[in-house]
Amino acid sequence: MSMMDEFKDFAMKGSVVDMAVGIVIGAAFGKIVSSFVAGVLMPPIGVILGGVDFSSLAYVIKEASATAPAVVISYGIFIQTVIDFTIIAFAIFMVVKGINSLKQKQESAPEEAVKLSKQEKLLTEIRDLLKNRE
């Protein structure tokens, strides 16, 4: 088997294709959440904290001169990234939690959905009556 055939077999496996789709959807979801955090969530948090804009927070190590730009530690961007990550992780947690609860409902549903025939219902009623007599 040639290397090209092996690569084709590897790339066309269902799990690889599913993973690729998941990565693309995850990247798009990340952009949505980042936009939500930057445009909707952070402005009220900035107002609550006295108008602080996290992305502009920085510590200047060396001022800019005519020949060199300023040396700056931009810790505000790091804070913003940590907040973005936390919100994304929480959103993914909620999605997984919702999927797990749906799976649990589906697993318990077949037991409840078992339909008894008329004869089985009658036998069940007789059994219950006999139990109550004792």
N, C-alpha and C positions, 0 to 999 in steps of 0.2 A: 504494500500500500504506500502510495507516494505521500509526501508531506502535505501536499495540497489537499489530497483526499482526507487525510487525518484532520486537517484544520477545518475542512468543510463539515465533517461529521461533528467535530467539537462545537463549531459555531451554530449549527442547526439543531442542537439538542434543545428540547423544550425549556429546560431550566435556564440556559444561557439567554435565550430570547426573552423569557419572562423577567429575568434579572435586568436585562437592558431596558425593557419597557418600564420596570419599576424605577430604575435610575432616572430615566427621562421624566417620568411623572413626578418623582421626588424633587428633581431640580426645579420643575415648574411650580410645585407646591411651595418650595423654599422661597422662590421669588414672590409668590403671593403673600406668604407670611411676612417676609422682609418688608414688602410694601405696606402691609397692614401695620407693622410695628413702627415703621418710619413715619407714615402719614397719619395714622389714626391713634395709635397708642402712646407714642412718645410725646406729642404736643401737650396732652393733658398732664402727663407725668412731669414734663418740664415746667408747666404752670404751677403745679403743686409744689415743686421743689424751688420755686422762685424764679422761673424763667431760665433755668439751666438747660443749655443745649449740650448733650453729652458729646456729640461728635466734634464740638469745638474745644473741648477740654484738652489741654496740653501743658506740658512742662517744658519751658525753654531752657536748654542747657547752655547754648551759646547764641547770642543775638546774631542776626544777619549783618554782614559787612558788605562793603562795595564789591568784594571779590568772591565771597562765599555765602551760600544761603544759611539760614538759621538751622541749628541742630535742635530738633524738637522731639520729645517723647509724647506721642498722641495717645494718651491713655483713655480719652473719651471715646475714641473709635473702638478700643478694646471693650469698654463697658457696653457700648451699643451692640457689639457682636455677641457678648455674653448674654445680654437680654434677648436678642434675636434667637440665639440657640435655645435658651430656656423656654421661650414661647413655642418654638418649633417642636422641641422635645415634648412639651406638654400636649400640644395639638396631636402629635403622633400617638402619644400615650392614650389620649381620649378616643382616637380612631380605633386603636387596637383593642381597647377596653369595650367599645361598642361592638366590634366584630366578635369578640369573645362572648359577650352576652347573647348575641344573636345565635352563635353556635350552640350555647347551652340551651337556649329555647328550642332550637331545632332538634337537639338530642333528646329532650324530654317530651317533645310533641308527639313522636310516634307512639310512645306508650299510652298517652292520653287519647290519641286518635284511633286506637284499635276499636273497630266496630264489631260488636257482638251480633251473632245471628239471633233470631227470635228464640230458638231453642236454648242457646247459651244464656240469654237474658233470663229465661224462665228457670233454668237450672241454677243460676246465680241467686235469683230471688228465693228459690226453695232452700238453697244452702243457707242463706241469711236467716230465713224463718226458723230453720232447724237450730241454728246457733243461738237465736234469741230464746228459744224454748228451754234450752239447757241452762 
